[in-house]
């Protein structure tokens, strides 16, 4: 199975590389960086959700 990188804009606090397989059936992402605790992390959680939905 081959995977191809997908480039999205990145939040300045986290890195989220995405990849998709050759049939576009599987989406993989790896989140790394700093996500704040509690409601202070809501903005980054919204960002991750938005980017995954794209």
Backbone bond lengths (Angstrom), bond angles and torsions (degrees), N, CA, C in turn:
res aa  C-N    CA-C-N  psi(-1)  N-CA   C-N-CA  omega(-1)  CA-C   N-CA-C  phi
1 X - - - 1.438 - - 1.522 108.14 -
2 X 1.331 117.04 127.20 1.460 122.65 178.16 1.520 109.60 -96.43
3 X 1.338 116.64 143.26 1.451 121.77 176.10 1.515 109.61 -121.07
4 X 1.324 116.20 142.93 1.452 122.77 -177.46 1.522 109.05 -120.52
5 X 1.315 117.41 134.45 1.456 121.49 179.20 1.522 110.60 -67.93
6 X 1.335 115.36 144.13 1.461 122.53 173.23 1.515 106.47 -119.97
7 X 1.309 118.06 125.37 1.464 121.48 -178.56 1.522 110.66 -95.06
8 X 1.306 117.01 124.16 1.461 123.84 174.36 1.518 107.74 -121.78
9 X 1.322 116.57 159.84 1.463 120.07 171.23 1.524 107.52 -60.99
10 X 1.318 116.37 150.65 1.461 119.57 -177.31 1.515 110.61 -118.85
11 X 1.329 115.21 142.24 1.452 121.78 172.45 1.521 107.28 -69.24
12 X 1.334 118.24 147.58 1.460 119.94 -175.47 1.537 112.94 -70.18
13 X 1.348 118.72 -19.00 1.464 121.17 -179.00 1.528 113.91 -93.25
14 X 1.328 117.41 -16.38 1.462 119.80 -175.99 1.524 111.07 -137.90
15 X 1.303 115.15 161.39 1.459 122.82 173.85 1.519 107.42 -120.91
16 X 1.327 116.46 131.27 1.454 120.52 -178.44 1.524 109.16 -133.44
17 X 1.334 117.79 85.07 1.467 118.31 175.61 1.528 110.02 -75.79
18 X 1.325 115.71 135.12 1.456 122.41 177.42 1.513 109.42 -112.06
19 X 1.320 116.23 148.78 1.457 122.11 172.59 1.524 108.08 -139.30
20 X 1.326 115.85 152.94 1.459 121.34 176.55 1.526 107.25 -133.89
21 X 1.342 116.30 148.20 1.468 119.01 179.49 1.531 109.96 -78.76
22 X 1.330 116.19 172.73 1.466 120.24 -173.46 1.525 112.92 -65.20
23 X 1.333 117.95 -22.21 1.465 121.11 178.46 1.524 112.48 -96.69
24 X 1.320 116.74 2.52 1.475 123.49 -178.03 1.527 111.94 56.56
25 X 1.325 115.92 35.34 1.465 119.74 178.29 1.517 111.74 -97.74
26 X 1.327 117.42 -26.96 1.454 121.27 -176.03 1.524 110.31 -122.11
27 X 1.311 115.81 131.34 1.451 122.69 175.94 1.519 108.06 -113.56
28 X 1.321 116.24 125.06 1.460 121.66 177.96 1.518 109.04 -114.95
29 X 1.311 116.62 141.10 1.460 119.33 173.03 1.519 108.88 -143.59
30 X 1.317 115.02 151.58 1.463 121.75 179.46 1.518 107.53 -130.79
31 X 1.317 115.40 116.79 1.462 120.95 -178.21 1.518 109.32 -96.19
32 X 1.331 117.21 130.98 1.457 120.63 174.13 1.522 108.48 -142.47
33 X 1.303 115.68 146.81 1.451 120.91 -179.57 1.518 110.46 136.36
34 X 1.315 116.07 -155.65 1.459 122.11 -176.56 1.521 110.27 -113.52
35 X 1.324 115.90 119.56 1.459 122.10 174.17 1.525 106.15 -114.08
36 X 1.319 116.81 123.73 1.462 121.31 -176.67 1.522 111.13 -69.61
37 X 1.325 116.22 154.25 1.463 122.27 -179.70 1.528 111.46 -74.15
38 X 1.330 115.00 153.13 1.461 121.27 173.73 1.510 113.36 61.37
39 X 1.321 115.39 -148.01 1.462 120.45 -175.99 1.525 112.60 -68.47
40 X 1.327 118.16 -16.01 1.462 120.39 176.40 1.525 111.44 -66.86
41 X 1.325 117.88 -20.67 1.459 122.12 178.15 1.517 113.94 -91.28
42 X 1.334 117.78 2.13 1.467 121.14 -176.84 1.518 113.15 -60.22
43 X 1.325 117.80 -38.97 1.462 120.48 -178.34 1.524 110.79 -61.77
44 X 1.318 116.95 -44.72 1.465 119.65 179.81 1.524 110.75 -69.51
45 X 1.338 117.54 -36.90 1.470 119.91 176.30 1.524 110.11 -61.24
46 X 1.335 117.31 -42.35 1.470 121.07 176.66 1.521 110.86 -62.79
47 X 1.326 116.81 -41.37 1.463 121.88 178.32 1.535 110.52 -60.13
48 X 1.335 116.51 -47.17 1.466 120.39 -179.83 1.520 111.15 -62.20
49 X 1.320 116.71 -43.11 1.458 120.71 179.20 1.534 110.99 -61.84
50 X 1.331 116.39 -45.48 1.465 121.32 179.54 1.523 111.73 -60.73
51 X 1.325 116.24 -45.80 1.465 119.74 -178.01 1.521 111.34 -67.27
52 X 1.328 117.29 -36.23 1.467 120.25 177.61 1.524 110.55 -66.91
53 X 1.325 117.20 -39.64 1.471 120.91 179.19 1.528 112.25 -67.56
54 X 1.331 117.49 -30.45 1.459 119.77 178.80 1.501 110.18 -61.52
